[in-house]
Amino acid sequence: MNTNTIFIENDALDGKTPPISDNNYKWTPEDIEYSFTVEMPPLDDLADLDYICIYLVDENNTNLYRNDLNTYVPTLNINIKSHLKPTQWICWPKYKTTGWGEEMSFPL
């Protein structure tokens, strides 16, 4: 069986609650709480900073979290719940006059 194939119950497609024969069956994986404290990298020209895009991705580069910061902070605490494990965080500044700066990624 191809593990990438998703099967959808016909009742669900019709907007009805699908029948469940096993009450312990979970339709989606359980979320896990993740907490990270990250040190922000130094950024160029903070006076021209528009915002900083901070996001977490998993091993497949799937976005799990995003937060746009209006000001630079040296340390950032990130708390999320996800059934996918974050593997890296990305800091991507956007400047008012020059646009997007360097996208920087760091392992978690």
Residue pairs with C-beta under 8 A, 6 or more apart in sequence:
9 18
9 19
10 18
11 17
11 18
11 19
12 18
28 83
29 83
30 83
31 81
31 82
31 83
32 81
32 82
32 83
32 85
33 79
33 80
33 81
34 78
34 79
34 80
34 81
34 82
34 85
34 86
35 77
35 78
35 79
36 56
36 77
36 78
36 79
36 86
36 89
36 108
37 75
37 76
37 77
37 78
38 75
38 76
38 78
38 89
38 106
39 74
39 75
40 52
40 72
40 73
40 74
40 75
40 76
40 91
41 91
41 104
41 106
43 49
43 52
43 72
43 93
43 101
44 93
44 95
44 101
45 95
46 72
48 95
48 96
48 97
48 98
49 71
49 72
49 93
49 94
49 95
49 96
50 94
50 95
50 96
51 68
51 69
51 70
51 93
51 94
52 68
52 69
52 72
52 91
52 92
52 93
52 94
53 66
53 67
53 68
53 90
53 91
53 92
53 93
53 94
54 65
54 66
54 67
54 68
54 69
54 76
54 78
54 89
54 90
54 91
54 92
55 63
55 64
55 65
55 66
55 67
55 89
55 90
55 92
56 63
56 64
56 65
56 78
56 80
56 86
56 88
56 89
56 90
56 108
57 63
57 64
57 86
57 87
57 88
57 89
57 90
58 64
58 84
58 85
58 86
58 87
59 85
59 87
62 84
64 80
64 82
64 84
64 86
65 78
65 80
65 82
65 86
67 78
69 76
78 89
80 86
86 108
87 107
87 108
88 105
88 106
88 107
88 108
89 105
89 106
89 108
90 103
90 104
90 105
90 106
91 103
91 104
91 105
91 106
92 100
92 101
92 102
92 103
92 104
93 100
93 101
93 102
94 100
94 101
95 101
